[in-house]
């Protein structure tokens, strides 16, 4: 019997730099297909950045055909405007996946760090080091947003879909999360 394969796209939403990572799961073996960042700083208005996020995430989805998309949930910071912009970026990335019928899952940053390192308070560098060793990555990326996205994908693999949010349409998301919408 052939081992079941699935592809997971991990996303670390951002409005300046957005990380993405694609892993292949074959049985219990993980392989990194690609990871990197989407640079958004060069785009002027916030609306243009959101458009570019949608387009680039859609392109990655079209290229790799992931079975599932996992995103890191925004953490609650002190700057409300930054939080709002980050939430919009995450929403646009979700919309790109949902528009193609791909189920999404969302994970809190501490959950991601805990899954990868065993420590929910691990630094970005500790997470990156663990992933580099675990997946035998030859060269570390310059920006840790790429390894953050990889950590989200690996976390999703470890959770087997027991995320805080898992849905395949906006209507299902709204129905499952009435308290998240105002």
C-alpha angles and dihedrals in degrees: 000000000000119000115253114249127205135171122220124197113205120198132193102193119218139152097221100032125007120196125215134180134180121204131184117219115201110176103309095335121104124205128184110231098177142331134182146120138276109223111218103163092093092063115090113214128040090239091058090050090053091050091051091049090053092047097046095044088048090051092050089049091049092048099047104023097218119203092211139016123213122193134189111240116234113260119229110257134173097253107081094191092054090048091051092050092047090050090052091050090051091047092052091049089050090049091053091055095041092049087062094046095250117147116241132209128191128210132190115240092245090052090053093049091045092051094051104035106016089243121093090200096052118137123247088251092054090050091049092048092051093049093046090055096041095050097032093238110184099205127030115226119250092234120052091214086084093055090043088058090046089052090054091052092047091047089053090051090052093048096051090215099313091130128144089250129026120163142139102208140034092243091054090047092051092046093048094044110038093151093057095063125073 
